[in-house]
Amino acid sequence: MAMLELLSLLFLISTSCGNGVPRFANYFQDHMVLQRAPLKAVIWGFGEANKLTTLQINNKIYATISRAEPANNLGESIWTVILDPVSDEGPFDIQITQPLTNGTLYNITLRDVLFGDVWICSGQSNMQMAVIDIFNATEEINNASKYPKIRVFTAALRPSDTPIEELLGIVENWSAASPESIGGPSFTYMSAVCWLYGRMIHEALGGRPIGLIATSWGGTAIELWMPPEALHDCGISSNEKISLQPYDQSSEIVSLSNSNLFNAMIYPFTRMVVYGAIWYQGEANAGYNTDKYACTFSKMIQSWRQTWNDRTSNLTDPNFPFGFVQLSTWSNTSTQVGGFPIIRWHQTFDVGYVPNNVVPKVFMAVALDLRDDPNGIHPRTKHDVGYRLSRSGLAVAYNQEVEYQGPIVSSVSYSSGSTTVNITYTGVQNIDLRNPNGFEVCCQGSKCTNDSLWVPATVSSKNALTITLTISNSCVGQQLYGLRYLWRETPCPFKQAALYSYTDRNLPSPP
């Protein structure tokens, strides 16, 4: 077998082949994307200890010495090369050379490598949901080959009790966008939200190469994606056992507080320099540690950022952009409150909108108006999610002057005894008032924790950025203790929430 042919085999076989032969880490492959300038990319792999390793790219040569200490139980040591910032998108070939014990030089090559922006896509089943599972899938898949500078990668669903340096499995190796790489099996590859977000920012950025790494697992609680120190910060130490169920596979029992998915499906990527991350998760926490989600979500983001910054020697932005999809819908009834509304609120760190000052450079897509019967918790309306998330990403992650959010509450005025409440909004030029429903008030004091005691307050008029609510007779003349909006699992029919931006009617006001 020729040396270059051996390269492909090295990427696929288990690391149990540890025999002193140098190799790239198992997700450095042909057709990948590395982080572009002004950030520096990091390339690393395994080989013999204390060996001189050289890397050549675009006629520039780098040299490094592999570490003395072994990095795994095979006795392999890690070598690392930090590239100078690369502005040219490529494509490039990258060649690594290392001497073997017998004195011969061993060469391996990565081919067709582009430099662009690398995004991590993670979460549970609505992130795992594949392009083939969504509305207009056939058209989206057939058009994928128009975007050869978008490269995609999907990690396998494998847990680990301890942090590991390499992925335990790969579902889809780095691939240029094509009908084959984007149109994989249901809930397998490619993640629809990841792909649509990447495609839309790729187009808005003038065709910049985009690398999309999908690493998600359906039905998983946020605790599994957090490192131990973040769990500790939120007071989570339960050894409760839960079942991890890969889609259409047998289940595995793990401890909820062992950071299994952070260890196996996030940590291996944290030597790579990335531009940002997107996240779609929360359904699993609507009935578990719900009241801690503002803590767990914020601490997870902060710990990911810190880990990436530390393990890339401060090369990854310590506040890299982090986007998320606010929970969509579940039940097919508008009366069920459930745990979704409070998770949506906690996703904004109890502020009600992002970006805010609690955690910097966080952006979101509102999705609670994208009801899809009969699909329930897995709405197929992912094009709208991708659009909304990409607008937010372009504004927050790329500082583009684009409209990216619906009306945001600026102030609320109410006089005791009045029959009306005035709410003034900001963030938009004007309000599209689509229907008068969705607002509720409570005048029952400490009893307002009882959802049945909230009563409707109907929009009676709109003047510029201010709407007026008419209070139900049962609360007229009493003190109001609470005002809420769209506080239901499924609060409205498809795209029929009360408030949207007037200039971009696909941007709803958050709950």
C-alpha positions as CSV (number, residue, x, y, z in Angstrom):
1,M,0.0,0.0,0.0
2,A,1.4,3.4,-1.0
3,M,2.0,5.9,1.8
4,L,-0.7,8.3,0.7
5,E,-3.2,5.5,0.4
6,L,-2.4,4.6,4.0
7,L,-3.5,8.0,5.2
8,S,-7.2,7.3,4.5
9,L,-6.9,4.0,6.4
10,L,-5.3,5.7,9.4
11,F,-8.4,7.9,9.8
12,L,-10.8,5.0,9.9
13,I,-9.1,2.4,12.0
14,S,-9.1,2.5,15.8
15,T,-6.2,4.1,17.7
16,S,-5.5,0.6,19.0
17,C,-2.9,0.5,16.2
18,G,-0.5,2.6,18.3
19,N,2.8,1.6,16.8
20,G,4.9,4.8,16.9
21,V,3.7,5.9,13.4
22,P,2.9,9.6,13.4
23,R,-0.6,10.5,12.6
24,F,-3.1,13.4,12.7
25,A,-5.8,13.4,15.3
26,N,-8.6,11.4,13.9
27,Y,-10.8,14.3,12.8
28,F,-8.0,16.1,10.9
29,Q,-8.9,14.8,7.4
30,D,-9.0,15.7,3.7
31,H,-11.6,18.4,2.8
32,M,-11.7,20.0,6.2
33,V,-11.9,23.6,7.2
34,L,-9.4,25.3,9.6
35,Q,-9.9,28.6,11.3
36,R,-9.0,31.6,9.1
37,A,-7.2,34.8,10.0
38,P,-7.1,36.9,12.2
39,L,-7.2,33.8,14.4
40,K,-4.4,31.2,14.2
41,A,-5.3,27.5,13.5
42,V,-3.9,24.6,15.5
43,I,-3.0,21.3,14.0
44,W,-2.0,18.4,16.2
45,G,-1.6,14.6,16.2
46,F,0.2,11.6,17.7
47,G,3.5,10.0,17.3
48,E,6.6,8.9,19.2
49,A,7.8,10.9,22.1
50,N,10.5,13.6,21.8
51,K,10.5,13.5,18.0
52,L,11.0,16.4,15.6
53,T,7.9,16.9,13.6
54,T,7.7,19.2,10.6
55,L,4.6,20.5,8.9
56,Q,4.6,22.1,5.4
57,I,1.8,24.3,4.0
58,N,1.9,26.7,1.1
59,N,5.8,26.4,1.0
60,K,6.1,27.4,4.6
61,I,7.6,24.9,7.0
62,Y,7.0,24.6,10.8
63,A,8.8,22.4,13.2
64,T,7.9,21.1,16.7
65,I,9.0,18.4,19.1
66,S,6.4,15.9,20.3
67,R,5.8,15.8,24.0
68,A,7.8,13.5,26.3
69,E,4.7,12.2,28.2
70,P,2.3,9.7,26.6
71,A,-1.2,11.1,25.8
72,N,-3.0,7.7,25.8
73,N,-2.8,4.1,26.8
74,L,-1.0,3.3,23.6
75,G,2.1,5.3,24.6
76,E,1.6,7.9,21.9
77,S,2.7,11.4,22.5
78,I,1.1,14.6,21.2
79,W,2.7,17.0,18.7
80,T,1.2,20.4,18.1
81,V,1.8,23.1,15.4
82,I,0.3,26.6,15.6
83,L,0.0,28.1,12.1
84,D,0.5,31.8,11.3
85,P,-2.8,33.5,10.5
86,V,-4.0,32.4,7.1
87,S,-6.1,34.8,5.1
88,D,-6.1,32.9,1.8
89,E,-8.9,30.5,1.8
90,G,-7.0,27.9,-0.2
91,P,-7.4,25.0,-0.9
92,F,-4.1,23.8,0.5
93,D,-2.3,20.5,1.1
94,I,-0.7,20.0,4.5
95,Q,2.1,17.6,4.9
96,I,3.5,16.2,8.1
97,T,6.9,14.5,8.3
98,Q,8.4,12.7,11.3
99,P,11.4,10.3,11.5
100,L,10.8,6.7,12.5
101,T,13.0,4.7,14.9
102,N,14.6,3.0,11.9
103,G,15.7,6.4,10.5
104,T,13.3,6.6,7.6
105,L,11.0,9.6,7.2
106,Y,7.2,9.1,7.4
107,N,5.0,11.5,5.6
108,I,1.2,12.0,5.7
109,T,-0.8,14.6,3.9
110,L,-4.1,16.4,4.3
111,R,-5.6,17.4,1.0
112,D,-8.0,20.1,-0.1
113,V,-8.0,22.0,3.2
114,L,-9.8,25.4,3.3
115,F,-9.4,28.2,5.7
116,G,-12.7,29.8,6.9
117,D,-14.8,29.9,10.0
118,V,-15.4,26.8,12.1
119,W,-18.6,26.4,14.0
120,I,-19.6,23.7,16.6
121,C,-23.2,22.6,16.5
122,S,-24.5,20.7,19.6
123,G,-27.5,19.9,21.7
124,Q,-30.2,17.2,21.6
125,S,-32.6,15.9,19.0
126,N,-33.7,19.1,17.4
127,M,-30.1,19.7,16.6
128,Q,-29.5,16.1,15.6
129,M,-32.6,16.2,13.3
130,A,-31.2,15.8,9.8
131,V,-31.9,17.7,6.6
132,I,-33.8,14.7,5.3
133,D,-36.3,15.1,8.1
134,I,-37.4,18.6,7.4
135,F,-39.8,20.5,5.1
136,N,-38.4,21.1,1.6
137,A,-35.7,18.5,2.2
138,T,-35.5,17.3,-1.4
139,E,-34.7,20.8,-2.7
140,E,-32.2,21.5,0.1
141,I,-30.4,18.3,-0.5
142,N,-30.3,18.6,-4.3
143,N,-28.9,22.1,-4.1
144,A,-26.1,21.2,-1.6
145,S,-23.5,20.8,-4.3
146,K,-23.8,24.5,-5.0
147,Y,-21.8,25.1,-1.8
148,P,-18.5,23.2,-2.1
149,K,-16.8,25.6,0.3
150,I,-19.0,24.4,3.1
151,R,-17.5,21.4,4.8
152,V,-19.4,19.2,7.2
153,F,-18.4,16.6,9.9
154,T,-20.6,14.6,12.3
155,A,-19.3,12.9,15.5
156,A,-20.7,9.5,16.6
157,L,-22.8,9.1,19.7
158,R,-20.4,7.8,22.3
159,P,-20.1,8.7,26.0
160,S,-17.0,8.7,28.3
161,D,-16.6,8.9,32.0
162,T,-13.3,10.8,31.6
163,P,-12.2,13.5,29.2
164,I,-10.6,12.0,26.1
165,E,-8.3,13.5,23.4
166,E,-9.8,11.7,20.4
167,L,-13.3,11.0,19.3
168,L,-14.5,7.5,20.0
169,G,-16.3,7.4,16.7
170,I,-17.2,9.4,13.5
171,V,-20.5,9.1,11.7
172,E,-19.5,11.4,8.8
173,N,-15.9,12.3,7.9
174,W,-15.1,15.8,6.7
175,S,-16.9,16.2,3.4
176,A,-17.6,19.0,0.9
177,A,-21.3,19.8,0.8
178,S,-23.1,17.5,-1.7
179,P,-26.4,15.7,-1.9
180,E,-24.6,12.7,-0.3
181,S,-23.0,14.5,2.6
182,I,-26.0,16.7,3.4
183,G,-28.8,14.1,2.7
184,G,-27.7,11.4,5.1
185,P,-30.1,9.1,7.1
186,S,-32.8,10.4,9.4
187,F,-31.5,11.9,12.6
188,T,-27.9,10.9,11.6
189,Y,-26.3,13.5,9.2
190,M,-26.3,16.3,8.3
191,S,-27.9,18.3,11.2
192,A,-30.5,20.5,9.6
193,V,-30.1,23.4,11.9
194,C,-26.3,23.2,11.7
195,W,-26.4,23.0,7.9
196,L,-29.0,25.8,7.3
197,Y,-27.3,28.2,9.7
198,G,-23.9,27.5,8.0
199,R,-25.3,27.8,4.5
200,M,-27.1,31.1,5.3
201,I,-24.0,32.8,6.9
202,H,-21.8,31.4,4.1
203,E,-24.0,33.2,1.6
204,A,-24.2,36.4,3.6
205,L,-20.4,36.4,4.1
206,G,-19.8,36.3,0.3
207,G,-19.0,32.6,0.0
208,R,-16.5,32.4,2.9
209,P,-15.6,28.8,3.7
210,I,-17.5,27.4,6.6
211,G,-16.7,24.3,8.6
212,L,-19.6,22.7,10.5
213,I,-19.0,20.1,13.2
214,A,-22.2,18.4,14.4
215,T,-21.9,16.8,17.8
216,S,-25.3,16.2,19.3
217,W,-27.4,13.5,21.0
218,G,-31.2,13.3,21.2
219,G,-33.0,13.3,24.5
220,T,-30.0,14.5,26.5
221,A,-30.0,16.8,29.5
222,I,-27.7,19.8,29.6
223,E,-25.9,18.3,32.6
224,L,-24.2,15.7,30.4
225,W,-22.6,18.4,28.3
226,M,-21.1,20.3,31.2
227,P,-17.6,19.7,32.8
228,P,-17.5,18.9,36.5
229,E,-16.6,22.4,37.7
230,A,-19.6,23.9,35.9
231,L,-21.9,21.2,37.5
232,H,-20.4,22.0,40.9
233,D,-21.0,25.8,40.4
234,C,-24.7,25.0,39.9
235,G,-24.9,22.7,42.9
236,I,-25.4,19.5,40.8
237,S,-23.9,16.4,42.3
238,S,-26.5,13.7,41.7
239,N,-25.3,10.2,40.8
240,E,-28.7,9.5,39.2
241,K,-28.4,6.9,36.4
242,I,-30.1,7.7,33.1
243,S,-30.4,6.0,29.8
244,L,-28.7,7.3,26.7
245,Q,-30.6,6.2,23.7
246,P,-28.8,6.7,20.3
247,Y,-31.4,7.1,17.5
248,D,-32.5,3.6,16.4
249,Q,-29.8,1.9,18.6
250,S,-29.6,0.1,21.9
251,S,-29.4,2.3,25.1
252,E,-26.5,2.8,27.5
253,I,-26.7,3.7,31.2
254,V,-24.6,6.6,32.5
255,S,-24.4,8.9,35.5
256,L,-26.0,12.2,35.0
257,S,-23.3,14.1,36.8
258,N,-20.3,12.4,35.1
259,S,-20.0,14.9,32.2
260,N,-20.1,12.0,29.8
261,L,-20.9,13.9,26.6
262,F,-18.7,16.8,27.4
263,N,-15.9,14.3,27.9
264,A,-16.4,12.4,24.7
265,M,-18.2,14.7,22.2
266,I,-16.9,18.2,23.1
267,Y,-13.5,17.9,24.8
268,P,-11.8,16.1,21.8
269,F,-12.5,19.3,19.7
270,T,-11.2,21.8,22.2
271,R,-7.6,21.7,20.8
272,M,-9.0,23.1,17.6
273,V,-9.5,26.8,17.2
274,V,-13.1,27.6,16.5
275,Y,-15.1,30.7,15.6
276,G,-18.2,29.9,17.5
277,A,-20.9,27.5,18.6
278,I,-24.7,27.0,18.2
279,W,-26.9,25.0,20.5
280,Y,-30.4,23.5,20.4
281,Q,-31.3,21.8,23.7
282,G,-33.6,22.2,26.7
283,E,-36.6,19.9,26.1
284,A,-35.0,17.3,28.3
285,N,-34.7,19.8,31.1
286,A,-38.3,20.9,31.0
287,G,-38.9,18.3,33.6
288,Y,-35.5,17.9,35.2
289,N,-33.5,20.6,37.1
290,T,-35.7,23.1,35.3
291,D,-35.2,25.9,37.9
292,K,-31.4,25.5,37.6
293,Y,-31.3,25.9,33.8
294,A,-30.3,29.6,34.0
295,C,-27.3,28.5,35.9
296,T,-26.5,25.4,34.0
297,F,-26.8,27.1,30.6
298,S,-24.7,30.1,31.5
299,K,-22.1,28.0,33.2
300,M,-21.9,25.6,30.3
301,I,-21.3,28.4,27.8
302,Q,-18.6,29.9,30.1
303,S,-16.9,26.6,30.7
304,W,-16.8,25.7,27.0
305,R,-15.3,29.1,26.2
306,Q,-12.7,28.8,29.0
307,T,-11.8,25.2,28.0
308,W,-11.3,26.1,24.3
309,N,-9.3,29.2,25.2
310,D,-7.1,27.2,27.6
311,R,-6.5,24.2,25.4
312,T,-5.7,26.3,22.3
313,S,-3.1,28.5,24.3
314,N,-5.4,31.5,24.3
315,L,-5.9,31.4,20.5
316,T,-9.7,30.8,20.7
317,D,-11.7,33.8,21.7
318,P,-12.5,33.5,25.4
319,N,-15.9,35.0,24.5
320,F,-16.5,33.3,21.2
321,P,-20.0,33.8,19.8
322,F,-22.6,31.3,21.1
323,G,-26.0,31.0,19.5
324,F,-29.0,29.0,20.5
325,V,-32.5,28.1,19.5
326,Q,-35.1,29.0,22.1
327,L,-37.4,26.0,22.6
328,S,-40.1,25.6,20.0
329,T,-43.3,23.6,20.7
330,W,-44.5,20.2,21.9
331,S,-48.2,19.6,22.7
332,N,-50.8,20.3,20.0
333,T,-53.0,22.2,22.5
334,S,-52.6,25.9,23.4
335,T,-53.7,25.3,27.0
336,Q,-50.7,23.3,28.2
337,V,-48.2,25.5,30.1
338,G,-45.7,22.8,31.1
339,G,-42.0,23.4,31.6
340,F,-41.2,24.9,28.2
341,P,-42.0,28.5,29.1
342,I,-39.7,28.6,32.1
343,I,-36.8,26.9,30.1
344,R,-37.3,29.6,27.4
345,W,-37.0,32.3,30.0
346,H,-33.9,30.6,31.7
347,Q,-32.3,30.3,28.2
348,T,-32.1,34.1,28.3
349,F,-30.6,34.0,31.8
350,D,-33.9,35.3,33.2
351,V,-33.6,38.6,31.2
352,G,-36.1,37.8,28.5
353,Y,-33.9,38.5,25.5
354,V,-30.3,38.2,24.3
355,P,-27.8,39.6,23.8
356,N,-27.6,40.9,27.3
357,N,-25.0,41.7,30.0
358,V,-25.3,38.4,31.9
359,V,-23.2,36.3,29.3
360,P,-21.6,38.3,26.5
361,K,-21.9,37.6,22.7
362,V,-24.9,35.2,23.0
363,F,-27.6,35.3,20.3
364,M,-30.8,33.3,19.7
365,A,-33.6,32.3,17.4
366,V,-37.1,32.5,18.7
367,A,-39.0,29.4,17.6
368,L,-42.2,29.1,19.7
369,D,-44.4,30.2,16.8
370,L,-43.2,27.4,14.5
371,R,-45.8,24.8,15.5
372,D,-45.8,21.8,13.2
373,D,-48.6,19.2,13.6
374,P,-48.3,16.3,13.9
375,N,-44.6,16.4,14.5
376,G,-44.9,17.9,18.0
377,I,-41.5,18.3,19.7
378,H,-39.6,18.0,16.4
379,P,-41.0,20.7,14.1
380,R,-39.9,20.3,10.5
381,T,-39.9,24.1,10.1
382,K,-36.1,24.3,10.3
383,H,-35.6,26.8,7.5
384,D,-37.2,29.4,9.6
385,V,-35.0,28.4,12.5
386,G,-31.9,28.6,10.3
387,Y,-32.9,32.0,9.0
388,R,-33.6,33.5,12.4
389,L,-30.4,32.1,13.9
390,S,-28.3,33.2,11.0
391,R,-29.6,36.8,11.2
392,S,-28.7,36.9,14.9
393,G,-25.3,35.3,14.2
394,L,-24.5,37.9,11.5
395,A,-25.4,40.7,13.8
396,V,-23.7,39.4,17.0
397,A,-20.9,37.2,15.7
398,Y,-20.0,39.2,12.6
399,N,-21.2,42.7,13.5
400,Q,-23.2,43.1,10.4
401,E,-25.9,45.7,10.2
402,V,-28.8,43.3,9.8
403,E,-32.2,43.1,11.5
404,Y,-32.1,40.1,13.8
405,Q,-34.8,40.3,16.5
406,G,-38.4,41.0,17.0
407,P,-39.8,43.6,19.4
408,I,-38.1,43.7,22.8
409,V,-39.9,45.1,25.8
410,S,-38.5,48.5,26.8
411,S,-41.0,49.6,29.5
412,V,-44.4,48.8,31.0
413,S,-46.7,51.4,32.5
414,Y,-49.7,50.7,34.7
415,S,-51.6,52.9,37.1
416,S,-53.4,51.1,40.0
417,G,-57.0,50.9,39.3
418,S,-56.6,51.4,35.6
419,T,-58.3,49.1,33.0
420,T,-55.2,49.1,30.7
421,V,-51.5,48.4,30.6
422,N,-49.2,50.1,28.1
423,I,-46.1,48.2,26.8
424,T,-43.4,50.0,24.8
425,Y,-41.0,48.1,22.7
426,T,-37.5,48.6,21.2
427,G,-35.3,46.8,18.8
428,V,-37.5,47.3,15.7
429,Q,-38.7,50.2,13.6
430,N,-42.3,49.3,13.9
431,I,-44.5,46.4,15.1
432,D,-46.5,44.0,13.1
433,L,-49.5,43.3,15.3
434,R,-50.7,39.9,13.9
435,N,-53.4,39.2,16.5
436,P,-54.5,40.6,19.9
437,N,-53.9,37.5,22.0
438,G,-51.1,35.9,24.0
439,F,-50.8,38.3,27.0
440,E,-51.9,37.5,30.5
441,V,-51.9,39.3,33.9
442,C,-52.2,38.0,37.5
443,C,-53.6,40.0,40.4
444,Q,-53.4,37.2,43.0
445,G,-50.1,38.0,44.7
446,S,-48.1,35.0,46.0
447,K,-50.7,32.7,44.4
448,C,-49.5,33.7,40.9
449,T,-47.4,30.6,40.9
450,N,-50.7,28.9,40.0
451,D,-51.1,29.1,36.3
452,S,-54.9,28.9,36.4
453,L,-55.0,32.3,38.2
454,W,-53.6,34.2,35.2
455,V,-56.2,35.9,33.0
456,P,-56.1,37.1,29.4
457,A,-55.2,40.7,28.6
458,T,-56.1,41.6,25.0
459,V,-54.3,44.0,22.8
460,S,-56.8,46.8,22.2
461,S,-54.7,49.3,20.3
462,K,-51.2,50.0,18.9
463,N,-49.5,53.4,18.5
464,A,-46.0,53.3,17.0
465,L,-44.0,51.1,19.3
466,T,-46.5,51.0,22.1
467,I,-49.4,48.6,22.5
468,T,-52.3,48.9,25.0
469,L,-53.7,45.9,26.8
470,T,-57.2,45.8,28.2
471,I,-57.3,44.0,31.5
472,S,-59.9,41.3,32.3
473,N,-62.7,42.5,34.6
474,S,-61.5,40.1,37.3
475,C,-58.3,42.1,37.8
476,V,-59.6,45.7,37.2
477,G,-59.0,47.9,40.2
478,Q,-56.5,45.5,41.8
479,Q,-52.7,45.5,42.0
480,L,-51.1,43.6,39.2
481,Y,-48.3,41.2,40.3
482,G,-47.4,39.7,37.0
483,L,-47.5,40.2,33.2
484,R,-46.5,37.5,30.8
485,Y,-46.6,36.8,27.0
486,L,-46.8,33.5,25.1
487,W,-46.5,31.5,28.3
488,R,-47.5,28.1,26.9
489,E,-45.8,25.0,25.4
490,T,-47.5,25.8,22.1
491,P,-48.8,29.4,22.5
492,C,-50.1,30.1,19.0
493,P,-50.7,28.6,15.5
494,F,-47.9,28.6,13.0
495,K,-46.5,32.2,12.7
496,Q,-49.5,33.7,14.5
497,A,-47.9,35.1,17.6
498,A,-49.1,38.6,18.4
499,L,-46.0,40.6,17.7
500,Y,-43.4,40.6,15.0
501,S,-41.0,43.1,13.4
502,Y,-42.8,45.1,10.8
503,T,-39.8,45.3,8.5
504,D,-38.9,41.6,8.8
505,R,-42.1,39.7,9.5
506,N,-40.2,36.5,10.2
507,L,-38.8,37.9,13.5
508,P,-41.2,37.4,16.4
509,S,-41.0,39.0,19.8
510,P,-39.6,36.6,22.5
511,P,-41.8,35.4,25.3
